Every structure is written in C-alpha cells, then in structure tokens.
C-alpha cells in the first residue's frame, strides 16, 4: 500500500488483536492486487449502550487505480455479527470477491453476454445459391446463408417468414450468424 492502512474503532475500545487480524487480511488482499493505493477499515458497534445483542458493522474502503472499492455489512441484517471476528471475516471475504472482480476487469477477463436476438422477416431468398436477405425491423438488409438456419431446412424458408437472428460483422457487411425460423 502506498499510504498506511487506517483502522478506526467506533463504539468499541481499540484492540490489538482485532487490529492484527485486520492487518493480516489486508496483507492477503495486497497479495491478490499489490497496487492498492490506500485503505481504511472501520469497526463499529451498532448499539454500544446495550449489554447483549450488540452487532458489529465493518466498513472496508480500498482505493485502487481508477476506482474505490467499498464493503459495508449492514449491522441490522446478520445476528452472527454479534461476534466481531465473524463480522470481519464476512466483510473481508466480500472485499476479496470485489477485488478479484476488479482484477478480472482490468485483465479483460470479464464475461461478455451473448447479444440479444434481433427480429426481422425474410425479404429475398435464393434457394439454389444457398443464401438470402433478412429485412430488419429498422429496415436494414442482413445477409444470411443456408448454414445459418437452425430450426428449419433452408429449402423450406419462404419470403415474408418472420425470423429471429444474431447479427455480426461479415466480410462484406452485416450478416446473420444464426437464424431461427
């Protein structure tokens, strides 16, 4: 970390044991991503006036290049967080997942979702040549060939039939990679 880690206690007496556990978990995060700029961890007791049923809230903030990652477990949600070490474990596990997602995003390993199917109708078909054209709902012509048709034999397609398709960039312009009759 470029700046020292800040550990704050709110409603609880500062503890060397808790601070040591926080530092170990932050060290682990730094092994996952060594370029963390700075960090802040706040350990808060939700209702420090009561003797029983107090719940700990842990807030972790990490500044990384181009972003700020934050985890804050809600004190009212989980009664297992009446144990400060359980609350810290859950918060740091959540931060680890967020940091791993951030690293995957930086590496370009983020999953890309399939594009949505577009709607259109067959405008022209050339059965002997094995290709045709789809007219999209926004009046564009999309090329397709016999190998793109999935649900029905190419020879059984007719002009005017509604179809759904995936559009992609072909050598000579847009084309349908998958056509569902």
C-alpha positions, 0 to 999 in steps of 0.5 A: 500500500502506498499510504498506511492502512487506517483502522478506526474503532467506533463504539468499541475500545481499540484492540490489538488483536482485532487490529492484527487480524485486520492487518493480516487480511489486508496483507492477503488482499495486497497479495491478490492486487499489490497496487492498492493505493490506500485503505481504511477499515472501520469497526463499529458497534451498532448499539454500544449502550446495550449489554447483549445483542450488540452487532458489529458493522465493518466498513472496508474502503480500498482505493485502487487505480481508477476506482474505490472499492467499498464493503459495508455489512449492514449491522441490522441484517446478520445476528452472527455479527454479534461476534466481531471476528465473524463480522470481519471475516464476512466483510473481508471475504466480500472485499476479496470477491470485489477485488478479484472482480476488479482484477478480472476487469482490468485483465479483460477477463470479464464475461461478455453476454451473448447479444440479444436476438434481433427480429426481422422477416425474410425479404429475398431468398435464393434457394439454389445459391444457398443464401438470402436477405433478412429485412430488419425491423429498422429496415436494414438488409442482413445477409444470411446463408443456408448454414445459418438456419437452425430450426428449419431446412433452408429449402423450406424458408419462404419470403415474408417468414418472420425470423429471429437472428444474431447479427455480426460483422461479415466480410462484406457487411452485416450478416446473420450468424444464426437464424431461427425460423 
